[in-house]
Amino acid sequence: MKLKEIILIIAGSLMIGSVIYGQDRDMGDDPERCRINLSTYTEFFNQGNFKDAITAWRWCFNNCPGSTRNIYINGVDIIEYYIENAPDDKTKETYIDTLMMVYDQRIKYYDQKSMVLGRKAIALLKHRPAELVEAYEIMKKSFDVGGNQTEFHVLGYYKNIAVVLFENDVLNAEEIVTLYSEITDVLNFQIENSDDKNRTSRVEAVKERVEELFVNSNAADCDAIISLFGPQLKNNPEDIELAKKIIDLLDRGEGDECKGDLYMKAAIIVYNDEKTAGAALSIAQSYFRKNESEKAEEFYLEAIELEEDDLRKADIYYELALLYFGQLNQYPRARSTVRNTISINPNHGRAYMLIGRIYAAGGRDCGETSFERKAIWWVVVDQFVRARNIDPSVMDDANEFITRYSANFPTQEEGFWEDVHEGDTFTVGCWINEKTTVRYLK
């Protein structure tokens, strides 16, 4: 290449640099050389030639670090290439240190602290997974600085690391509960304030993953939730959002302690502020667990009246039927209530399972003869068969009940004396009043 051509290329590079980088950036002590090296490394970088890009890039990184943010954006890709292609572990570790410096220097010259710290922590996890505690601390700083603006994918990593640290006794259950609460608040904020459907779906996917991590961790413990949020609600009895959060967290738990006094207090606070179906249902469920049947019934009926979603209403009818069945032994009323569930949602397998249990418990005295009293088991089994046929999720339980109650069928000899034959239609009387098909004990 002739000298004249080289001069023209350099001159063109300087002109481009002044346009791209402007006069408001710090071009260092040697602005012209900075522009040349920026142009040189950028050209190689755009070609995917990281080997030839690194020399000019490194000069810019060291000598005009405030000239353009691209030094750090492109620098991550360049150093990642050298990490992946390092000839030995010692060299690789040196490049990982350099990568951490790239993130730190970007913060020094361009701030964006929350975003950069989050990405630094993810890079540290990638290359030094054993440094889990340090990665967690970096992400914590990212979250503390960023708040609602923290990058959503960083929040997914943050919760994941926290759960691992909890499982290794580095964090306690209350810290995990607090973190889950804080992260979901931010994710909800981002979902509610986004106009980008694609981004919203990605945030929702992260939220779903965070919820899964929390629910599957042993930290999702109602005792920890109660211990953490109980005093907060006591000191802030008018905090509606806190009450809603408590209900949401305790709804995810298992066991009667989850729906105890704190749950009830939170539910009443929400209900007094906004008489919604969800608030009424929460109170009903709490009274149910306290065996305060009359109060539970009152709020179940109100929840049914307030609920506008048909499938949720069907589930509330089902719970009310459980109350009539399990606590009040009002079998006909339980059946009529659960039939409301089926009329709304014909594929509600658990509803048919409940009718089978209602008949098994309340129909034993239906019939004047021994044969008629045994005939009840035909309609009992019918319900479990229907449940199994429409809802695969109840199949195992249904099969267990079918096997158990089929053993109570009358024998063919008993049917002979009643002149009732296999396959005949038979009506079970009493309050049940259902037709069924005759089957005999094999």
RAPEHU-V749595 format. One line per field, one symbol per residue. ss: DSSP state (2 for helix, 1 for strand, 0 for the rest). phi: phi as a letter, one per 30 degrees, with the letter a starting at -180 (. if undefined). burial: 1 if it has 9 or more other C-alpha atoms within 8 Angstrom, else 0. A space follows every 10 residues. Layout:
ss=???
phi=???
burial=???
This chain:
ss=0022222222 2222222222 2000000000 2222222222 2222220002 2222222222 2220000002 2222222222 2222000022 2222222222 2222222222 0022222222 2222222000 0222222222 2222222220 0222222222 2222222000 0022222222 2222222222 2200002222 2222222222 2222220000 0222222222 2222200002 2222222222 2000022220 2222222222 2220002222 2222222220 0022222222 2222220002 2222222222 2222220000 2222222222 2222000022 2222222222 2200000002 2222222222 2222222222 0222222222 2222220000 0222222200 0000111100 0001111000 00
phi=.deddddddd dddddddddd cicccddidb eddedddddd dddddddicd dddddddddd ddcbdcdadd ecddddddde ddddcddadd ddddddeddd deddddddcb hheddddedd ddddddcbed dddddddddd deddddhdce eddddddedd dedddddcid ccddddddde dddddddded ddccccdddd ddddddeddd dddddddddd cdddddddce dddddbdcdd dddddddddd dddbjdddcd dddddddded dddbdcdddd dededddedd icddddeedd dddddddcdd dddeddeddd ddddddcchc dedddddddd edddbdcddd ddeddddddd dccdcdjccd dddddedddd deddddeddc bedceddddd dddddddced dddddedchc cejddbcddi ddhbdbcdbc dd
burial=0000010001 0011001100 1000111100 1001111111 1111100011 0111011011 1011111010 1101110111 1110010000 1110110111 0110111000 0011111111 1101100000 1100110111 1110010001 0101111111 1110110000 1111011111 1011011011 1001000001 0011011011 1011100011 1101111111 0010000001 0011111011 1010000111 0111011111 1000111011 1111111110 0110111111 0111001000 0011111101 1111101000 1011101111 1101100110 1111111111 0011011000 1111111111 1111111101 1001100110 1100110111 1101110001 1100000110 0100111111 10
